[in-house]
Amino acid sequence: MLRNCHPLALTVPTWPLHALLLGSLLVACGCQPVASKPQAKKLAEVFIAKPTTDEVTDFEEFTGHLVAQNTVAIRSRVSGYLDKVEFKDGADVKKGELLFVIDDRSYVATAANAKAMLDQAKSRLANLKSQDERAQTLLKRNAIPSEESEKLSFQRSEAEAAVAAAEAQKDLADLNVTYTKITSPIDGVINNRQVDVGNLVKFDDTILATVVSQDPIYAYFDVNERTVLKLRRLINAGQIESAEDEGLVIQVSLADEDDFKHSGKITFLDNQLDANTGTLRVRAEIENKNGFLSPGLFVRVRFPVGKPHEALLVQEEALGTDQGQRFLYVLNDKDEVAYRRVKVGLLDNGRRVIEVGLKPGERVVVNGLQRIRPGDKVAPKDIPGQIAGEGTQPKVTLVSEKAAGEATSPLTTTQPSTAAPATATKPLAAEQRH
């Protein structure tokens, strides 16, 4: 039995079926959206520099200390009570400058007594001299016996000796009076006084103060046996001058100095090596007119071991260390990084001598060694200020390797920025739920 149906019930929309068939055909044909083209990898920017050629001198470096040329402990030559102190603690003093005064009243009285005794001895001598002369005249006339004349001559000789002794006593007494005024025996700097006014000072026992000279000043250091033998061979070969010729110059650096701005000359070599340490004691004399150097300071001493010669140098920060070996990153003609092991020499004002492994004119990466690897292609840039023919260069700021990961490049130039300020990104709106 057929049921009657409403005509609208048999009408079905066909557009969803068409869309479904079209999607199936696209999947069957393997059609996919066009993929975006991959972007080229950005080359790492590195700063490069060519090695410089300069005249350098090979040297050995030793540690030492400064010693005053003269050190004098001030003592009194007489005993007595300290009456005055005539200097300020730590002041500069000159030779002959008054430092201390000891109560001199007893010494002045002793000197006066010695003068009186001298006058008495001179008076007695004058009397005996007159008697002896008369006796000689009478003896020629046979008016007196010879024994009496000889006795007067003997007494006159005694009186002359007494006068000499009295003069010595007076000189000693006068000298003791001068000793009550204590002066500085040298130019130098005095420390603080060790005895206050009113205290008893003992003869040649109590140290009142100490004076040390300032200019020149000595630098003492010990040279090991290997260097001693090397220097003697160089001297025999005529490659360096002997210390006996006063031509051997050394350079000195203080504890807070990187460069060796002070210089001096060798003035003393010990006559034998210390058997316990295997070293030879050496002394150099350094000019110190401004008094900047002080006895007791620690110093580093550069001892030349050859004549000046040409050498290749690179910045110290360009060198890396790999298992105890030093290396450089050098760029080839294709701006590719090449690993190069080198033999290094001495450090000279921030530049390291390269003895083996580098040629003049090669391009050396001077920073960011941790961001590149051998074989990488890089975008090299010359260090500002080292490009030939350029004028005034922007200031260069070096950043340590630790901060290299935080900056675009460890070697940056402080130039005004020309880039437009970045526009803030608008945050995405959240989906609205219907």
SVG drawing of the C-alpha trace seen along z (x, -y; Angstrom):
<svg xmlns="http://www.w3.org/2000/svg" viewBox="-2 -83 182 85">
<polyline fill="none" stroke="black" stroke-width="0.4" points="0.0,0.0 1.4,-3.3 1.4,-6.2 0.9,-9.7 3.9,-12.0 4.2,-15.7 6.2,-17.0 8.5,-19.2 9.6,-16.1 11.4,-14.7 13.4,-17.9 17.0,-17.6 19.7,-20.4 22.5,-19.3 25.3,-21.9 26.8,-20.1 27.3,-17.0 29.0,-19.0 31.5,-20.4 32.2,-17.0 32.8,-15.5 35.1,-18.4 37.2,-17.9 37.5,-14.2 38.7,-14.8 41.4,-17.3 42.7,-14.6 42.7,-12.0 44.7,-14.2 47.3,-14.9 46.9,-18.6 48.5,-20.4 49.0,-24.1 52.2,-25.6 54.9,-25.5 56.8,-28.7 60.4,-29.0 63.0,-28.4 65.1,-31.6 68.9,-31.6 70.9,-31.2 72.3,-34.5 76.1,-34.5 77.7,-35.3 79.4,-38.6 83.0,-38.6 85.6,-41.3 89.0,-40.5 92.4,-42.0 95.7,-41.3 98.8,-40.6 101.1,-43.6 104.9,-43.5 106.9,-45.2 110.3,-45.1 110.3,-43.2 112.9,-42.0 112.8,-38.5 112.9,-38.6 112.6,-36.6 110.3,-37.7 111.0,-37.4 109.5,-38.6 111.4,-40.8 111.0,-43.6 112.3,-47.1 114.9,-48.0 116.2,-51.4 119.7,-52.2 120.4,-53.4 118.5,-52.6 119.7,-54.3 118.4,-53.6 118.7,-56.8 120.4,-56.3 121.8,-58.7 125.6,-58.9 125.0,-60.2 122.7,-59.2 120.2,-61.7 116.5,-62.7 114.8,-63.5 114.0,-67.2 112.5,-68.0 111.3,-66.3 111.9,-68.5 110.1,-66.6 106.7,-65.3 106.2,-61.6 106.6,-60.3 108.1,-63.6 110.8,-64.0 114.1,-65.0 117.3,-66.3 120.9,-65.4 121.9,-67.5 118.3,-68.4 117.7,-68.5 115.5,-65.6 115.9,-65.3 117.3,-67.4 118.6,-65.8 118.9,-67.8 122.5,-69.1 123.0,-70.9 125.2,-68.3 127.3,-68.1 127.7,-71.8 128.9,-71.9 131.4,-69.1 132.7,-71.0 133.2,-74.1 135.1,-72.1 137.3,-70.6 138.1,-74.1 139.1,-75.2 141.4,-72.2 142.9,-73.0 143.6,-76.6 145.2,-75.3 147.4,-72.9 148.5,-75.6 149.3,-78.0 151.5,-75.4 153.2,-74.6 154.0,-78.3 155.5,-78.5 157.7,-75.4 158.7,-76.5 160.0,-79.8 161.9,-78.0 163.5,-75.6 164.7,-78.4 166.4,-80.2 167.9,-76.9 169.5,-76.3 171.1,-79.8 172.4,-79.2 173.7,-75.8 175.8,-77.3 177.4,-79.5 177.8,-76.5 175.6,-78.4 173.4,-75.3 174.0,-71.6 173.0,-69.7 170.6,-67.5 168.4,-70.5 168.2,-71.5 167.3,-68.0 164.5,-67.9 163.0,-71.2 163.1,-69.8 161.3,-66.7 158.6,-68.7 158.2,-70.8 157.6,-67.7 155.1,-66.5 153.2,-69.8 153.2,-69.7 151.6,-66.2 149.1,-67.4 148.0,-70.2 147.5,-67.8 145.4,-65.5 143.4,-68.5 142.8,-69.6 141.5,-66.1 139.2,-66.1 137.8,-69.5 137.3,-68.3 135.4,-65.2 133.3,-67.3 132.4,-69.8 131.7,-66.8 129.2,-65.4 127.5,-68.7 127.0,-68.5 125.7,-65.0 122.8,-66.2 121.4,-67.6 120.7,-64.6 120.5,-65.2 119.6,-63.1 122.7,-61.5 121.0,-61.1 118.2,-62.5 115.1,-60.4 111.8,-59.7 111.6,-59.3 109.1,-57.0 107.3,-57.8 109.3,-58.5 109.9,-55.6 110.6,-57.6 108.5,-60.5 109.8,-63.6 110.8,-63.2 112.0,-59.6 115.6,-58.5 117.6,-57.8 120.6,-55.4 123.8,-55.8 124.0,-53.7 121.1,-51.6 117.7,-53.2 116.4,-53.5 114.7,-56.9 113.5,-56.6 114.5,-55.2 115.3,-57.1 115.3,-55.4 116.6,-56.9 114.3,-57.3 116.4,-58.1 117.7,-55.9 116.1,-52.7 117.2,-49.1 115.2,-46.2 116.4,-42.8 115.4,-39.6 116.6,-36.0 117.5,-34.6 117.2,-30.8 120.2,-28.7 118.8,-28.1 118.6,-31.8 122.0,-32.5 123.6,-30.0 121.6,-31.4 122.7,-35.0 126.3,-34.0 126.3,-32.3 124.6,-35.4 127.2,-37.7 130.1,-35.5 128.5,-35.6 128.3,-39.4 124.5,-39.4 123.8,-41.3 126.0,-43.6 127.4,-42.5 126.3,-44.0 129.9,-45.0 129.6,-47.4 126.6,-49.1 124.6,-48.6 122.1,-45.9 118.8,-47.6 115.8,-46.0 112.1,-47.0 110.0,-47.0 106.2,-46.8 104.3,-47.3 101.5,-45.1 98.7,-47.3 100.4,-47.9 100.1,-46.0 102.9,-47.7 106.5,-48.0 107.0,-51.8 109.9,-51.9 113.5,-51.0 116.8,-50.6 120.3,-49.2 122.0,-46.1 124.5,-47.2 125.3,-43.9 125.5,-40.2 126.2,-37.9 129.4,-35.9 127.7,-32.5 124.4,-30.8 122.4,-29.8 122.7,-26.1 119.4,-25.8 117.3,-27.6 119.5,-27.3 119.2,-31.1 121.5,-34.0 120.8,-37.2 120.7,-40.3 120.3,-44.0 119.1,-46.8 119.2,-50.5 116.1,-52.5 115.6,-56.2 113.0,-57.5 113.1,-61.3 109.4,-61.7 109.5,-59.3 106.6,-57.2 108.5,-53.9 108.8,-52.8 111.0,-50.1 109.2,-46.8 106.9,-47.0 106.5,-43.9 107.7,-44.2 107.9,-42.2 111.2,-42.5 111.7,-41.9 115.2,-40.8 116.2,-41.0 117.7,-37.8 118.5,-39.0 118.6,-41.8 115.4,-43.4 114.0,-41.6 111.0,-41.7 108.0,-39.6 104.3,-39.1 101.8,-40.1 98.0,-39.6 95.6,-40.8 95.6,-38.5 91.8,-38.1 92.1,-36.6 93.8,-33.5 91.9,-30.4 93.0,-27.5 92.4,-23.9 93.8,-21.1 96.6,-23.4 97.4,-24.4 96.9,-27.9 95.1,-28.5 93.7,-31.1 90.7,-31.2 91.9,-32.4 89.7,-33.2 90.5,-31.9 89.6,-33.6 86.0,-32.3 85.5,-33.8 85.5,-30.3 86.9,-29.7 90.1,-27.7 91.5,-26.3 95.2,-27.1 97.4,-26.0 100.2,-28.5 103.2,-28.8 103.1,-31.9 105.8,-34.1 105.8,-37.0 102.9,-39.3 103.7,-42.9 101.1,-45.6 98.1,-43.4 99.6,-41.9 100.9,-38.3 103.9,-37.4 103.2,-34.5 106.4,-32.6 105.0,-29.8 101.7,-29.2 100.8,-32.6 101.9,-34.5 101.8,-38.3 98.6,-39.6 96.4,-36.7 93.0,-37.6 92.5,-36.7 89.2,-36.5 89.7,-38.6 86.4,-38.0 83.5,-35.7 85.5,-32.5 82.9,-30.5 80.2,-31.4 81.9,-30.0 83.4,-26.6 86.0,-25.5 84.4,-25.5 81.8,-28.0 81.3,-30.8 81.1,-34.2 80.6,-37.9 84.0,-39.5 84.3,-43.1 87.4,-45.1 88.1,-46.5 87.4,-50.3 90.6,-52.2 92.8,-49.5 91.6,-50.0 94.3,-51.8 93.3,-55.1 90.4,-55.8 90.2,-59.0 88.7,-59.3 87.2,-56.0 84.3,-55.4 85.2,-54.4 85.6,-50.6 84.3,-48.8 85.6,-45.4 83.2,-43.0 84.4,-39.9 83.7,-36.4 81.3,-35.9 79.1,-38.7 79.4,-37.5 76.2,-35.5 74.3,-38.6 75.5,-41.0 75.2,-40.8 79.0,-41.0 81.6,-41.1 83.3,-43.9 80.8,-46.7 81.1,-50.3 79.4,-53.1 77.7,-54.7 74.4,-56.5 71.6,-54.1 69.8,-54.8 67.2,-52.0 63.6,-53.0 62.1,-52.2 60.3,-48.9 56.5,-49.0 54.8,-47.2 53.1,-44.0 49.3,-44.0 48.2,-41.1 46.0,-38.5 42.3,-38.7 40.9,-35.7 38.3,-33.7 34.7,-34.6 32.5,-31.8 28.9,-31.9"/>
</svg>
